[in-house]
Amino acid sequence: MAAGIELVALTKRFGHENSPAAVDNIDLSVSGGEFFSLLGPSGCGKTTTLRLIAGFEEPTAGRILLDGADVSNLPPHKRNVNTVFQSYALFPFLSVFDNVAFGLKHASVAKTELRKRVGDALSLVSMSSFASRRPSQLSGGQQQRVALARALVLNPSVLLLDEPLGALDAKLRRSLKVELKALQERVGITFIYVTHDQEEALTMSDRLAVMNAGRIAQIGTPQEVYESPADAYVADFLGAANLLPVTVTERIHGGASTLTLGDIALSTSNEVPAAPGASAQAVIRPERVRVEPHGSAGQNRVPALVERLVYLGAATQVMLRLATGESLQAVAQNEDAASWSQGTPVHAHLPADALRVLAGDAVPAAAAEAPLAS
């Protein structure tokens, strides 16, 4: 049965009491049966949070509740959770069947039930025909499936996954993340998934938390977090983002507020979290920028030059230099980009519904060099 997880003021420090917190007073509620991801760069606290839930680390402060029961001080084997690691940690001298059966044997499960449960688990991950093989005779993707079967055969109420696709090549990751989400929906248990890969988090999660320096920067559905980032950090980390320095000239609740980018007037139909006269950061995603012929008339059009074209296969990445001096990324259909070259004058249309003013005024150091995808 799927269980909910609740973290209450959870804190973890390594070393003395004044050392920086690896996990800093976070509150989080994950519903039973939810696929929830912890997303962030190395060192943000996501794996430490997972290890705290698993029982591999003890919290410095706060509580961990599993279906309402406080498990903060219970050892890992007394929590009905299981973990799949990036390395898979399969026993090389055991067959696939015996790897999956290992936990059941230590739980003294009867042989008949053991065979049935192992068979069901291998069938669930499409590995029944590989039961007699050793891990060295399997591909990386097959080993990942065995690790999942070994975790699921114990019927955990929560499955914790620590970057389980990280060691695989890009093509295999793309196919397995779809399979993993489908598997979670079939078994119906709670998945908490740790990753630094924004595409994985967006593809599989029901909800996700973006973490920064031990804290949760934003929680929401993939669409909410991607389209309405809470601040410049979230906007820059979750996908490619164009961050532009603007000044708020008029703020209208429920209407079109006005901004200036240099000496160019812009409008946004989204709520503005800054007072008139304040400097702020506006964000627009590359796929929402429209590259139009030079001289196009209308609101929110900024003169620009094409600096570089990058062929991506299904589309073309267009690097623009705005008349105000800022760089801007756009994504265009290949047939549209065919008429452009380096130095082509154009207009960049920034639709009012796609332009959002962010809370705070800090620009992440990597913002200007953010890749289109990772």
Secondary structure, DSSP 8 states (H G I E B T S, - for coil): ----EEEEEEEEESSSTTS-EEEEEEEEEE-TT-EEEEE--TTSSHHHHHHHHHTSS--SEEEEEETTEE-TTS-GGGSSEEEE-TT----TTS-HHHHHHHHHHHTT--HHHHHHHHHHHHHHTT-GGGTT--GGGS-HHHHHHHHHHHHHTT--SEEEEESTTTTS-HHHHHHHHHHHHHHHHHH--EEEEEES-HHHHHHH-SEEEEEETTEEEEEE-HHHHHHS-SBHHHHHHSS--EEEEEEEEE--TTS-EEEEETTEEEEESS---S-TT-EEEEEE-GGG-EEEETT--STTEEEEEEEEEEE-SSSEEEEEEETTS-EEEEEE-HHHHTT--TT-EEEEE--TTT-EEEBS----TTGGG--S--
